[in-house]
């Protein structure tokens, strides 16, 4: 492994970024900003309601895939990826 400290810094930076997005979408859009967002309607549903009920879950699932993809890149960058046959 090239640099253990650099690896964990990259990992923590990614985790913090994902947590910030998760917090903004679930707590910010779903609770704090629900009333202003309810003034916007998409397909007949108020946007604040949609984020509180569905949108935060969709974003969370997307974050899982984004995290896995970015973590694979970080693993390759620091030479700790899972190699075939190992």
The first five atom37 places (N, CA, C, CB, O) and aatype in JSON, in Angstrom:
{
  "aatype": [20, 20, 20, 20, 20, 20, 20, 20, 20, 20, 20, 20, 20, 20, 20, 20, 20, 20, 20, 20, 20, 20, 20, 20, 20, 20, 20, 20, 20, 20, 20, 20, 20, 20, 20, 20, 20, 20, 20, 20, 20, 20, 20, 20, 20, 20, 20, 20, 20, 20, 20, 20, 20, 20, 20, 20, 20, 20, 20, 20, 20, 20, 20, 20, 20, 20, 20, 20, 20, 20, 20, 20, 20, 20, 20, 20, 20, 20, 20, 20, 20, 20, 20, 20, 20, 20],
  "atom_mask": [
    [1, 1, 1, 1, 1],
    [1, 1, 1, 1, 1],
    [1, 1, 1, 1, 1],
    [1, 1, 1, 1, 1],
    [1, 1, 1, 1, 1],
    [1, 1, 1, 1, 1],
    [1, 1, 1, 1, 1],
    [1, 1, 1, 1, 1],
    [1, 1, 1, 1, 1],
    [1, 1, 1, 1, 1],
    [1, 1, 1, 1, 1],
    [1, 1, 1, 1, 1],
    [1, 1, 1, 1, 1],
    [1, 1, 1, 1, 1],
    [1, 1, 1, 1, 1],
    [1, 1, 1, 1, 1],
    [1, 1, 1, 1, 1],
    [1, 1, 1, 1, 1],
    [1, 1, 1, 1, 1],
    [1, 1, 1, 1, 1],
    [1, 1, 1, 1, 1],
    [1, 1, 1, 1, 1],
    [1, 1, 1, 1, 1],
    [1, 1, 1, 1, 1],
    [1, 1, 1, 1, 1],
    [1, 1, 1, 1, 1],
    [1, 1, 1, 1, 1],
    [1, 1, 1, 1, 1],
    [1, 1, 1, 1, 1],
    [1, 1, 1, 1, 1],
    [1, 1, 1, 1, 1],
    [1, 1, 1, 1, 1],
    [1, 1, 1, 1, 1],
    [1, 1, 1, 1, 1],
    [1, 1, 1, 1, 1],
    [1, 1, 1, 1, 1],
    [1, 1, 1, 1, 1],
    [1, 1, 1, 1, 1],
    [1, 1, 1, 1, 1],
    [1, 1, 1, 1, 1],
    [1, 1, 1, 1, 1],
    [1, 1, 1, 1, 1],
    [1, 1, 1, 1, 1],
    [1, 1, 1, 1, 1],
    [1, 1, 1, 1, 1],
    [1, 1, 1, 1, 1],
    [1, 1, 1, 1, 1],
    [1, 1, 1, 1, 1],
    [1, 1, 1, 1, 1],
    [1, 1, 1, 1, 1],
    [1, 1, 1, 1, 1],
    [1, 1, 1, 1, 1],
    [1, 1, 1, 1, 1],
    [1, 1, 1, 1, 1],
    [1, 1, 1, 1, 1],
    [1, 1, 1, 1, 1],
    [1, 1, 1, 1, 1],
    [1, 1, 1, 1, 1],
    [1, 1, 1, 1, 1],
    [1, 1, 1, 1, 1],
    [1, 1, 1, 1, 1],
    [1, 1, 1, 1, 1],
    [1, 1, 1, 1, 1],
    [1, 1, 1, 1, 1],
    [1, 1, 1, 1, 1],
    [1, 1, 1, 1, 1],
    [1, 1, 1, 1, 1],
    [1, 1, 1, 1, 1],
    [1, 1, 1, 1, 1],
    [1, 1, 1, 1, 1],
    [1, 1, 1, 1, 1],
    [1, 1, 1, 1, 1],
    [1, 1, 1, 1, 1],
    [1, 1, 1, 1, 1],
    [1, 1, 1, 1, 1],
    [1, 1, 1, 1, 1],
    [1, 1, 1, 1, 1],
    [1, 1, 1, 1, 1],
    [1, 1, 1, 1, 1],
    [1, 1, 1, 1, 1],
    [1, 1, 1, 1, 1],
    [1, 1, 1, 1, 1],
    [1, 1, 1, 1, 1],
    [1, 1, 1, 1, 1],
    [1, 1, 1, 1, 1],
    [1, 1, 1, 1, 1]
  ],
  "atom_positions": [
    [[0.85, -1.18, 0.0], [0.0, 0.0, 0.0], [0.9, 1.24, 0.0], [-0.97, 0.0, 1.23], [1.85, 1.33, 0.77]],
    [[0.56, 2.16, -0.87], [1.39, 3.36, -1.05], [1.43, 4.23, 0.19], [0.88, 4.16, -2.22], [2.51, 4.51, 0.73]],
    [[0.29, 4.67, 0.64], [0.23, 5.68, 1.7], [-1.04, 5.47, 2.52], [0.28, 7.12, 1.1], [-2.13, 5.87, 2.1]],
    [[-0.89, 4.86, 3.69], [-2.07, 4.55, 4.51], [-2.79, 5.81, 4.96], [-1.65, 3.73, 5.73], [-4.02, 5.84, 4.98]],
    [[-2.05, 6.85, 5.31], [-2.69, 8.1, 5.76], [-3.46, 8.74, 4.61], [-1.62, 9.09, 6.31], [-4.59, 9.19, 4.81]],
    [[-2.89, 8.78, 3.44], [-3.57, 9.35, 2.27], [-4.82, 8.57, 1.9], [-2.63, 9.39, 1.08], [-5.83, 9.14, 1.52]],
    [[-4.73, 7.24, 2.02], [-5.87, 6.38, 1.73], [-7.04, 6.7, 2.66], [-5.48, 4.9, 1.86], [-8.17, 6.88, 2.21]],
    [[-6.76, 6.77, 3.97], [-7.83, 7.03, 4.92], [-8.34, 8.46, 4.82], [-7.35, 6.76, 6.33], [-9.52, 8.71, 5.09]],
    [[-7.5, 9.4, 4.46], [-7.97, 10.77, 4.24], [-8.94, 10.82, 3.06], [-6.79, 11.72, 3.99], [-9.98, 11.48, 3.13]],
    [[-8.59, 10.11, 1.98], [-9.48, 10.06, 0.81], [-10.79, 9.37, 1.17], [-8.79, 9.33, -0.36], [-11.86, 9.81, 0.76]],
    [[-10.7, 8.29, 1.94], [-11.89, 7.56, 2.37], [-12.78, 8.44, 3.23], [-11.49, 6.29, 3.14], [-13.99, 8.53, 2.99]],
    [[-12.21, 9.1, 4.22], [-13.0, 9.96, 5.1], [-13.6, 11.16, 4.37], [-12.14, 10.45, 6.25], [-14.71, 11.58, 4.67]],
    [[-12.87, 11.7, 3.41], [-13.38, 12.82, 2.61], [-14.63, 12.37, 1.84], [-12.3, 13.34, 1.63], [-15.61, 13.11, 1.76]],
    [[-14.57, 11.17, 1.28], [-15.72, 10.64, 0.55], [-16.9, 10.38, 1.48], [-15.33, 9.35, -0.18], [-18.04, 10.7, 1.14]],
    [[-16.64, 9.8, 2.64], [-17.71, 9.52, 3.6], [-18.37, 10.82, 4.06], [-17.15, 8.74, 4.82], [-19.59, 10.9, 4.13]],
    [[-17.57, 11.83, 4.37], [-18.12, 13.11, 4.81], [-18.97, 13.75, 3.71], [-16.99, 14.07, 5.23], [-20.04, 14.29, 3.98]],
    [[-18.5, 13.68, 2.47], [-19.27, 14.24, 1.35], [-20.61, 13.52, 1.21], [-18.47, 14.13, 0.03], [-21.64, 14.16, 1.0]],
    [[-20.6, 12.2, 1.31], [-21.85, 11.43, 1.22], [-22.79, 11.77, 2.37], [-21.55, 9.93, 1.21], [-24.0, 11.89, 2.17]],
    [[-22.25, 11.91, 3.57], [-23.08, 12.25, 4.73], [-23.68, 13.64, 4.6], [-22.27, 12.15, 6.01], [-24.82, 13.86, 5.01]],
    [[-22.93, 14.56, 4.05], [-23.46, 15.92, 3.85], [-24.63, 15.89, 2.87], [-22.36, 16.87, 3.35], [-25.66, 16.51, 3.13]],
    [[-24.46, 15.19, 1.75], [-25.54, 15.09, 0.76], [-26.76, 14.42, 1.4], [-25.07, 14.28, -0.49], [-27.88, 14.89, 1.24]],
    [[-26.53, 13.33, 2.13], [-27.63, 12.62, 2.79], [-28.36, 13.54, 3.77], [-27.1, 11.38, 3.51], [-29.59, 13.56, 3.79]],
    [[-27.62, 14.29, 4.57], [-28.22, 15.18, 5.55], [-29.04, 16.28, 4.87], [-27.15, 15.8, 6.44], [-30.17, 16.56, 5.28]],
    [[-28.47, 16.9, 3.85], [-29.17, 17.99, 3.16], [-30.47, 17.49, 2.54], [-28.28, 18.62, 2.07], [-31.51, 18.14, 2.65]],
    [[-30.41, 16.33, 1.9], [-31.6, 15.81, 1.23], [-32.64, 15.33, 2.24], [-31.22, 14.67, 0.29], [-33.82, 15.68, 2.12]],
    [[-32.23, 14.54, 3.22], [-33.23, 13.97, 4.13], [-33.73, 14.98, 5.16], [-32.65, 12.76, 4.84], [-34.94, 15.14, 5.32]],
    [[-32.82, 15.64, 5.84], [-33.24, 16.57, 6.89], [-33.57, 17.95, 6.31], [-32.16, 16.7, 7.95], [-34.58, 18.55, 6.68]],
    [[-32.73, 18.44, 5.42], [-32.93, 19.77, 4.85], [-34.16, 19.85, 3.97], [-31.73, 20.17, 4.06], [-35.07, 20.65, 4.22]],
    [[-34.19, 19.01, 2.93], [-35.32, 19.05, 2.0], [-36.58, 18.43, 2.58], [-34.96, 18.34, 0.71], [-37.69, 18.9, 2.31]],
    [[-36.41, 17.37, 3.38], [-37.58, 16.65, 3.89], [-38.22, 17.28, 5.12], [-37.19, 15.26, 4.22], [-39.39, 17.03, 5.39]],
    [[-37.46, 18.11, 5.88], [-38.01, 18.67, 7.12], [-37.91, 20.19, 7.14], [-37.28, 18.09, 8.33], [-38.92, 20.89, 7.27]],
    [[-36.7, 20.71, 7.01], [-36.5, 22.16, 7.15], [-37.09, 22.97, 6.0], [-35.03, 22.46, 7.27], [-37.7, 24.02, 6.22]],
    [[-36.92, 22.5, 4.79], [-37.36, 23.25, 3.62], [-38.63, 22.69, 2.98], [-36.26, 23.28, 2.59], [-38.92, 22.98, 1.83]],
    [[-39.37, 21.89, 3.73], [-40.54, 21.24, 3.16], [-41.59, 22.24, 2.69], [-41.15, 20.29, 4.17], [-42.19, 22.04, 1.64]],
    [[-41.83, 23.3, 3.45], [-42.88, 24.25, 3.07], [-42.53, 25.06, 1.82], [-43.16, 25.2, 4.21], [-43.38, 25.19, 0.93]],
    [[-41.3, 25.61, 1.7], [-40.97, 26.27, 0.44], [-40.97, 25.32, -0.75], [-39.61, 26.94, 0.56], [-41.39, 25.7, -1.85]],
    [[-40.51, 24.09, -0.54], [-40.5, 23.12, -1.64], [-41.89, 22.67, -2.03], [-39.66, 21.91, -1.26], [-42.12, 22.26, -3.17]],
    [[-42.84, 22.74, -1.1], [-44.21, 22.35, -1.42], [-44.87, 23.3, -2.4], [-45.03, 22.27, -0.16], [-45.92, 22.97, -2.97]],
    [[-44.29, 24.47, -2.61], [-44.83, 25.39, -3.62], [-44.53, 24.92, -5.03], [-44.26, 26.79, -3.41], [-45.12, 25.42, -5.99]],
    [[-43.63, 23.96, -5.18], [-43.28, 23.39, -6.48], [-43.96, 22.04, -6.6], [-41.72, 23.26, -6.64], [-43.89, 21.22, -5.68]],
    [[-44.62, 21.81, -7.72], [-45.27, 20.52, -7.93], [-44.69, 19.83, -9.15], [-46.79, 20.69, -8.1], [-44.45, 20.45, -10.19]],
    [[-44.46, 18.54, -8.99], [-43.99, 17.71, -10.09], [-44.94, 16.52, -10.2], [-42.5, 17.24, -9.87], [-45.1, 15.76, -9.25]],
    [[-45.55, 16.36, -11.35], [-46.5, 15.27, -11.61], [-47.64, 15.28, -10.57], [-45.78, 13.91, -11.6], [-48.13, 14.22, -10.19]],
    [[-48.03, 16.45, -10.13], [-49.14, 16.58, -9.2], [-48.78, 16.42, -7.74], [-50.16, 15.6, -9.54], [-49.65, 16.54, -6.87]],
    [[-47.52, 16.16, -7.45], [-47.08, 15.99, -6.06], [-46.25, 17.18, -5.62], [-46.28, 14.68, -5.89], [-45.46, 17.71, -6.4]],
    [[-46.43, 17.59, -4.38], [-45.63, 18.68, -3.83], [-44.2, 18.17, -3.64], [-46.23, 19.21, -2.49], [-43.99, 17.07, -3.13]],
    [[-43.24, 18.98, -4.04], [-41.84, 18.55, -4.02], [-41.34, 18.27, -2.61], [-40.97, 19.6, -4.67], [-40.6, 17.31, -2.41]],
    [[-41.73, 19.08, -1.62], [-41.32, 18.83, -0.24], [-41.84, 17.5, 0.27], [-41.81, 19.95, 0.66], [-41.12, 16.75, 0.93]],
    [[-43.09, 17.2, -0.04], [-43.68, 15.91, 0.35], [-42.94, 14.78, -0.34], [-45.18, 15.87, 0.0], [-42.64, 13.76, 0.28]],
    [[-42.65, 14.94, -1.63], [-41.96, 13.9, -2.38], [-40.59, 13.6, -1.77], [-41.81, 14.3, -3.85], [-40.23, 12.43, -1.6]],
    [[-39.82, 14.65, -1.44], [-38.51, 14.43, -0.83], [-38.66, 13.72, 0.51], [-37.77, 15.75, -0.65], [-37.86, 12.84, 0.83]],
    [[-39.65, 14.1, 1.29], [-39.83, 13.48, 2.61], [-40.23, 12.02, 2.5], [-40.87, 14.25, 3.41], [-39.85, 11.21, 3.34]],
    [[-41.0, 11.68, 1.48], [-41.53, 10.32, 1.37], [-40.72, 9.41, 0.44], [-42.93, 10.37, 0.89], [-40.52, 8.24, 0.76]],
    [[-40.25, 9.93, -0.68], [-39.59, 9.08, -1.68], [-38.18, 9.54, -2.03], [-40.42, 9.03, -2.92], [-37.26, 8.73, -2.11]],
    [[-38.03, 10.81, -2.24], [-36.79, 11.35, -2.78], [-35.56, 11.04, -1.95], [-36.9, 12.8, -2.94], [-34.51, 10.72, -2.5]],
    [[-35.68, 11.14, -0.64], [-34.51, 10.88, 0.2], [-34.07, 9.43, 0.09], [-34.81, 11.24, 1.66], [-32.88, 9.14, 0.19]],
    [[-35.01, 8.51, -0.1], [-34.64, 7.1, -0.27], [-33.93, 6.88, -1.6], [-35.88, 6.2, -0.18], [-32.95, 6.13, -1.67]],
    [[-34.42, 7.51, -2.66], [-33.76, 7.38, -3.97], [-32.35, 7.94, -3.91], [-34.58, 8.1, -5.06], [-31.42, 7.34, -4.45]],
    [[-32.19, 9.07, -3.27], [-30.86, 9.68, -3.15], [-29.95, 8.78, -2.32], [-30.96, 11.08, -2.5], [-28.77, 8.63, -2.64]],
    [[-30.48, 8.18, -1.25], [-29.68, 7.3, -0.42], [-29.19, 6.09, -1.21], [-30.5, 6.83, 0.79], [-28.01, 5.73, -1.1]],
    [[-30.05, 5.47, -2.01], [-29.64, 4.33, -2.83], [-28.59, 4.78, -3.86], [-30.87, 3.7, -3.54], [-27.62, 4.07, -4.1]],
    [[-28.78, 5.95, -4.46], [-27.79, 6.48, -5.41], [-26.46, 6.71, -4.71], [-28.3, 7.79, -6.05], [-25.4, 6.45, -5.29]],
    [[-26.49, 7.2, -3.48], [-25.25, 7.42, -2.72], [-24.5, 6.11, -2.47], [-25.56, 8.09, -1.39], [-23.27, 6.11, -2.47]],
    [[-25.21, 5.02, -2.27], [-24.56, 3.73, -2.08], [-23.76, 3.36, -3.32], [-25.6, 2.63, -1.77], [-22.6, 2.95, -3.2]],
    [[-24.35, 3.51, -4.5], [-23.65, 3.18, -5.74], [-22.5, 4.15, -6.0], [-24.62, 3.18, -6.91], [-21.43, 3.73, -6.45]],
    [[-22.72, 5.41, -5.73], [-21.65, 6.4, -5.92], [-20.49, 6.11, -4.99], [-22.19, 7.83, -5.68], [-19.33, 6.17, -5.4]],
    [[-20.78, 5.79, -3.73], [-19.73, 5.48, -2.76], [-18.93, 4.26, -3.2], [-20.33, 5.23, -1.36], [-17.7, 4.27, -3.16]],
    [[-19.62, 3.2, -3.63], [-18.93, 1.98, -4.06], [-18.03, 2.26, -5.26], [-19.94, 0.88, -4.41], [-16.9, 1.78, -5.31]],
    [[-18.54, 3.03, -6.22], [-17.75, 3.36, -7.41], [-16.52, 4.18, -7.05], [-18.61, 4.13, -8.42], [-15.41, 3.87, -7.48]],
    [[-16.71, 5.23, -6.26], [-15.59, 6.09, -5.87], [-14.59, 5.34, -4.99], [-16.1, 7.33, -5.12], [-13.39, 5.55, -5.11]],
    [[-15.08, 4.46, -4.13], [-14.18, 3.7, -3.26], [-13.33, 2.74, -4.08], [-14.99, 2.93, -2.2], [-12.16, 2.53, -3.77]],
    [[-13.91, 2.15, -5.13], [-13.12, 1.28, -6.02], [-12.0, 2.07, -6.68], [-14.03, 0.64, -7.09], [-10.88, 1.57, -6.82]],
    [[-12.29, 3.31, -7.09], [-11.26, 4.16, -7.69], [-10.17, 4.5, -6.68], [-11.87, 5.45, -8.25], [-8.98, 4.49, -7.01]],
    [[-10.57, 4.81, -5.45], [-9.59, 5.12, -4.4], [-8.74, 3.88, -4.1], [-10.3, 5.62, -3.11], [-7.53, 3.99, -3.92]],
    [[-9.37, 2.71, -4.05], [-8.63, 1.47, -3.81], [-7.58, 1.24, -4.89], [-9.6, 0.27, -3.75], [-6.44, 0.87, -4.59]],
    [[-7.96, 1.44, -6.15], [-7.0, 1.28, -7.26], [-5.88, 2.32, -7.17], [-7.71, 1.39, -8.62], [-4.72, 2.01, -7.42]],
    [[-6.24, 3.55, -6.82], [-5.25, 4.62, -6.73], [-4.19, 4.3, -5.68], [-5.95, 5.96, -6.38], [-3.01, 4.58, -5.88]],
    [[-4.61, 3.71, -4.57], [-3.67, 3.41, -3.48], [-3.23, 1.94, -3.47], [-4.3, 3.76, -2.15], [-2.63, 1.47, -2.51]],
    [[-3.55, 1.24, -4.55], [-3.11, -0.15, -4.75], [-3.6, -1.07, -3.64], [-1.6, -0.21, -4.85], [-2.84, -1.91, -3.14]],
    [[-4.83, -0.93, -3.25], [-5.43, -1.86, -2.28], [-6.71, -2.48, -2.85], [-5.74, -1.13, -0.94], [-7.56, -2.97, -2.11]],
    [[-6.83, -2.46, -4.19], [-8.02, -3.02, -4.81], [-7.97, -4.55, -4.75], [-8.14, -2.54, -6.27], [-6.92, -5.15, -4.55]],
    [[-9.13, -5.13, -4.94], [-9.24, -6.59, -4.9], [-8.84, -7.13, -6.27], [-10.7, -7.03, -4.53], [-9.51, -6.91, -7.28]],
    [[-7.74, -7.84, -6.28], [-7.23, -8.39, -7.53], [-7.75, -9.8, -7.72], [-5.68, -8.38, -7.55], [-7.96, -10.54, -6.75]],
    [[-7.97, -10.16, -8.98], [-8.45, -11.51, -9.29], [-7.38, -12.53, -8.97], [-8.85, -11.62, -10.77], [-6.19, -12.3, -9.17]],
    [[-7.82, -13.67, -8.45], [-6.89, -14.75, -8.15], [-6.17, -14.6, -6.85], [-5.9, -14.88, -9.23], [-5.35, -15.45, -6.5]],
    [[-6.43, -13.55, -6.11], [-5.72, -13.34, -4.84], [-6.5, -13.91, -3.69], [-5.46, -11.87, -4.6], [-6.05, -13.83, -2.55]]
  ]
}
